[in-house]
């Protein structure tokens, strides 16, 4: 049996329309994908609220296998933090499932993954 190819994680430049289209295509065919996982949502929150959008993707052999939309929140009371997509319900990371990629789906809360 051969070992599965490693998964890489990188931040996406949301100013790149080609990258946004790849993510959108992935979210649209992934079970549990919601509008809150789309780059358009992250960009709308960024433009409307001034909170910077960050978007991580996991890739294996050039194909997206997971996405994690994040919002950089800044507050004089709470400081600076990366949180799961701003102003979204149930926005969690999304991954594909295969024999070589067995990840659970969860919601990020307070910096840790909590199963749904």
Secondary structure, DSSP 8 states (H G I E B T S, - for coil): -------EEEE--TT-HHHHHHHHHHHHHSTT--GGGSHHHHHHHHHHH--EEEEEEEEETTEEEEEEEEEEEEETTTEEEEEESTT-SS---EE--BTTB----EEEETTEEEE-
